[in-house]
Amino acid sequence: MGILDALNWRNATKRFSDKKLNEDQVKVLLEAIRLSPTSYGLQAFKTVLVKNEKLREQIREVAYGQSQVSEASHLLILCSQTNIDETEVDSYKSLIMKEREMAAADVDGFINTIKQTVNNLDSVTKQVWLSRQVYLALGVLLSAAAVEGIDACPMEGFDKEKVDQILDLPAHGLNSLVLIPVGYRHPDDFYPKLKKVRKPLEEMVIYK
Ligand SMILES: Cc1cc2nc3c(=O)[nH]c(=O)nc-3n(C[C@H](O)[C@H](O)[C@H](O)COP(=O)(O)O)c2cc1C
C-alpha cells in the first residue's frame, strides 16, 4: 500500500476488535517512534506501553470512558519530559561519540549550541518545545501504523494529571500528552465507512 492509500485507509479508530497485535508489530511501532526526527536529535521524551489491564481500566475512567483505551490490543502513551538539562545533553554527546566513533573535540561545537539553546529557554517555552517533539513522533507513529495496516486512535481527551498520577509519571520526570490505543478496528465500527472529511488541497496550500 502506498502512503496516500494508507493515510486514506486509516482513521481515528473508535471501536477495536479482540484481535491482538503480535510482538513484532508492536516493535515496529515502537521503532517508528524511536526513529522520529527530534530537535538536535535529543529524543527527550518517552513512550509508556501499558500492559497492566487494571491500569488500562483506570486510565479509561479518566478518559471520559472512551472504550478504545481498554479494548484495543495495546495502549501506548507518549510522554514529554518535564525538563532537560546539561547532564542529558552530555549523555547525548557520549552517544554520538560512541555511535559515530568521533572525538569529543569534533562534537563539542554542536553540543555547546544545544546547551545554549536549552539554557536560554524559560520553563514554559522549554515545555512547549519538548512537547513539540512528542507530536512529531505521534505523526510518524500514525503514518507508520497506517502503512503497516495497524489501526490507532490518537487521544487527548483524558485528564492528564490523573493519568500522570495513575502511572506515577512525575517520579520519572514525565507528563502524559497523548494516548494511542493500537490494534485492529472492529468489523462493526461504522466510522471507517464514512467519507473522510478534509479541506480541498487548494485551501491547505499557499503557493508563492
Ligand atoms: C492530538 C489529537 C487528539 C485527539 N483526541 C481524540 C480523542 O480523545 N478521542 C477520539 O476519539 N479521537 C481523538 N482524535 C481524533 C480526531 O478527532 C481525528 O483524527 C479527526 O477527527 C480526523 O479523523 P480521522 O483521523 O479519522 O481521519 C484526536 C486527534 C488528534 C490528532
Ligand as a Chemical Component Dictionary entry (heavy atoms), coordinates in Angstrom:
data_LIG
# 
_chem_comp.id                   LIG 
_chem_comp.type                 NON-POLYMER 
_chem_comp.pdbx_formal_charge   0 
_chem_comp.three_letter_code    LIG 
# 
loop_
_chem_comp_atom.comp_id 
_chem_comp_atom.atom_id 
_chem_comp_atom.alt_atom_id 
_chem_comp_atom.type_symbol 
_chem_comp_atom.charge 
_chem_comp_atom.model_Cartn_x 
_chem_comp_atom.model_Cartn_y 
_chem_comp_atom.model_Cartn_z 
_chem_comp_atom.pdbx_ordinal 
LIG C1  C1  C 0 -3.961  15.372 19.087 1  
LIG C2  C2  C 0 -5.238  14.626 18.796 2  
LIG C3  C3  C 0 -6.129  14.337 19.815 3  
LIG C4  C4  C 0 -7.285  13.580 19.572 4  
LIG N1  N1  N 0 -8.098  13.194 20.616 5  
LIG C5  C5  C 0 -9.101  12.305 20.363 6  
LIG C6  C6  C 0 -9.837  11.721 21.428 7  
LIG O1  O1  O 0 -9.626  11.990 22.613 8  
LIG N2  N2  N 0 -10.801 10.798 21.117 9  
LIG C7  C7  C 0 -11.066 10.431 19.823 10 
LIG O2  O2  O 0 -11.934 9.579  19.603 11 
LIG N3  N3  N 0 -10.391 10.987 18.788 12 
LIG C8  C8  C 0 -9.419  11.891 19.031 13 
LIG N4  N4  N 0 -8.692  12.412 17.983 14 
LIG C9  C9  C 0 -9.022  12.008 16.606 15 
LIG C10 C10 C 0 -9.524  13.163 15.725 16 
LIG O3  O3  O 0 -10.824 13.510 16.108 17 
LIG C11 C11 C 0 -9.458  12.669 14.279 18 
LIG O4  O4  O 0 -8.108  12.439 13.942 19 
LIG C12 C12 C 0 -10.031 13.698 13.296 20 
LIG O5  O5  O 0 -11.415 13.855 13.517 21 
LIG C13 C13 C 0 -9.815  13.280 11.838 22 
LIG O6  O6  O 0 -10.372 11.993 11.602 23 
LIG P1  P1  P 0 -9.506  10.736 11.124 24 
LIG O7  O7  O 0 -8.256  10.737 11.950 25 
LIG O8  O8  O 0 -10.380 9.564  11.428 26 
LIG O9  O9  O 0 -9.215  10.884 9.668  27 
LIG C14 C14 C 0 -7.572  13.173 18.232 28 
LIG C15 C15 C 0 -6.662  13.516 17.194 29 
LIG C16 C16 C 0 -5.520  14.201 17.478 30 
LIG C17 C17 C 0 -4.540  14.465 16.345 31 
# 
loop_
_chem_comp_bond.comp_id 
_chem_comp_bond.atom_id_1 
_chem_comp_bond.atom_id_2 
_chem_comp_bond.value_order 
_chem_comp_bond.pdbx_ordinal 
LIG C1  C2  SING 1  
LIG C2  C3  SING 2  
LIG C2  C16 DOUB 3  
LIG C3  C4  DOUB 4  
LIG C4  N1  SING 5  
LIG C4  C14 SING 6  
LIG N1  C5  DOUB 7  
LIG C5  C6  SING 8  
LIG C5  C8  SING 9  
LIG C6  O1  DOUB 10 
LIG C6  N2  SING 11 
LIG N2  C7  SING 12 
LIG C7  O2  DOUB 13 
LIG C7  N3  SING 14 
LIG N3  C8  DOUB 15 
LIG C8  N4  SING 16 
LIG N4  C9  SING 17 
LIG N4  C14 SING 18 
LIG C9  C10 SING 19 
LIG C10 O3  SING 20 
LIG C10 C11 SING 21 
LIG C11 O4  SING 22 
LIG C11 C12 SING 23 
LIG C12 O5  SING 24 
LIG C12 C13 SING 25 
LIG C13 O6  SING 26 
LIG O6  P1  SING 27 
LIG P1  O7  DOUB 28 
LIG P1  O8  SING 29 
LIG P1  O9  SING 30 
LIG C14 C15 DOUB 31 
LIG C15 C16 SING 32 
LIG C16 C17 SING 33 
# 
